[in-house]
Amino acid sequence: MPSEHRLHPATLLFDLARHARNFALPAVLLIFGVSRSSGGPGGMFGAMPEGWEVWLPILFVPAAAVSVFRYLTFRWRCDERELVIRWGLLFRHERHVPYARIQNVDAVQNVFHRVFSVVEVRVETGGGKEEEARLSVLPRAAFDEIRSRVFSSRPAHAEHAEPPVSAEHSEHPEQAAPPAHPVPTALLHLNLRELLLFGFLENKGMVVIGAAFGAGWETGWLDRLLGRYVTDGPLGRGFFRDLFRALFGDGPLPVAPLWMALAGIVAFLLVVRLVSMGWALARLYGFRLTRMNEDLRTQYGLITRVSATVPIRRVQTINIRTGLLHRWLGRASVRVETAGGAGEGSAAPMREWLAPLIRVEALPQLLQEVLPGFEYAAVTWQSVHPRAFRRAIKPVLMFLTVLTLLLATANIWVALGVLLVLLPWLSLSTRKHVQHLGWVEGDEVVLMKSGWIWRQVTVARINKIQVVAMHQSPFDRRAAMARVTIDTAGAGAFSHRVDIPYLDQQLAQGLADRLSAAAANTAFRW
Amino acid sequence: MCDIADGQDHQLDPRVIPLEQATGAIQLVVVAFWSFAGLLVGMLVGDSLTVPIRLGLLLLWTVLVGLGAWLAFRWPARVYAHTFYRVDGQGIEIRRGVYWRVVINVPRSRVQHIDVTQGPIERRLELGTLVIHTAGTAHAQVALTGLEHSRALALREHLLPSGAGDAV
């Protein structure tokens, strides 16, 4: 019987810190935010003594007590076929997680974890309603042991020796052959420059700014800022009034405030990009992609360090994205969608970074790691129906007609102006969009590319196809075209997928039949 | 049950038409009730509405409800005429849609599990709804309403993966 282990003593510290963090923010807001106590005479809760809110943090104590008991009673061990964890004093829990159902064993480390050299281990089964097992916190060596036990018991790894284990734990009973350590192959490493470039291109600054906006609103700082510039200042209501009068009536254009507004917008956009670069640095610092046997491992993070595993055979689709700037700089961004666990219908969808930023020349080689034998550079794209533009422009024209008619009831000149601007733009973008559509049907994969300014390529493995559907709208039926979509597990609601429009009807029927036959003849293994 | 997987196109059970008409009628009644309540409240509150406008709004409501009733009566038959399903050894193919048509193909090897559900009206008409769950996202559930209950059960038996080694 393998010996049972306990959590690292630092667990207590981390749990208490977590509770304190949950209580600290409301406590601070309470003390500094509320100007008057709601107890005492005249307050909302007049029956309570004045200043009663100060005692609210006493609720922290029971939460902390629960944490202490959990730590004292927690035990874990690695059996032959499963990971067993037990905890609880009054209500006892025991959970068995078979190695065969474990998809990922990840380690997360933030700054404080590194001080104590511990990690928070997350065991993901990804199966239906089961919660993953979370061991917080364990020493680093224990994480390596768990990971090696879990992945070495895979049948596919029977002939490989275990991954390198630290010296103190080299007495594993099933290590019959002399230990040959498979070297992890480094596939990608993002240095500082690449990371900053990635942040600049990705432009995630708005997320952080949104959070800052919320915080600013709470503390009233935003009110003061707006008051200085907008309500009482030069960009206030008077500004918009003057602007409208200048455009639609006859009044002078408010030039100076207009320049200030434009400068403000430009500055804001720049700040957003800078924030995005900072975010990328914090989130993906030291990004490393390595391959270990049949898994891809990614490690990244500055403050919170994440070590994630992506089993190659659980990759459903690969998504390659390039924007205008990406193409100018010769880079691309690659993500994978995985799904795992044999659970109820909705498997936990996960989108992982495979390569946040990679040079276009290195892309075929990276794809070969995930799809051996696949030559991305040798792909010959098929285009959609030659009369696709005529079909695609019809809904656009309908929309424009309705819009123009609606606007014309208000102001005929505005309607014509909008039409004059939108018509050429939408025609051009539709034509470009149709030109850039392409698809390929291979033996093992189906690819589709779309997009004009933001281009995306999705590679879907045929043996991961779930449902094949063929759609025809009334426009399609008139033009004898159809749209073929492939459904895979783990796709996001708005993520790019293999969804090929404007195909010739016969071609679409043939493609759908072949793909569903191929899917029917292969068993789906998670 | 090999006779169910005959590879022929089948239509739904014709009793699905009264089923859908009844469902549509119930939905229409609910919508008409609440819209009428809203209209009444609006007219009571809006003192500035003259009598012709009030009569016009009432007329509009009546016309819309009448249109809804006509659709609820007519539409199910059209849906019935455009819905087919075909079952063979490989899987099930469902064709449906009057204006926006779709052909959905679910291979047997991709079926996770299947439900057969029956609402109260369906129970009286001995119909059932077959809900096929897959691991996909857009088509995580493929539903086929209006099958005869025993037939739906037979389809479920046929489509469920019957153990390992079934598909290559």
Interface residues (C-beta under 8 A of the other chain):
Chain A: A339 E344 G345 S346 A347 P349 I465 Q466 V467 V468 A469 M470 H471 Q472 S473 P474 R477 T485 D487 T488 A489 G490 A491 G492 A493 R497 A512 S516 A517 A519 A520 N521 T522 A523 F524
Chain B: Q90 G91 E93 G97 Y99 W100 R101 V102 V103 I104 N105 V106 P107 R108 S109 R110 Q112 H113 H133 T134 A135 G136 T137 A138 H139 A140 Q141 V142 A164 D166 A167 V168
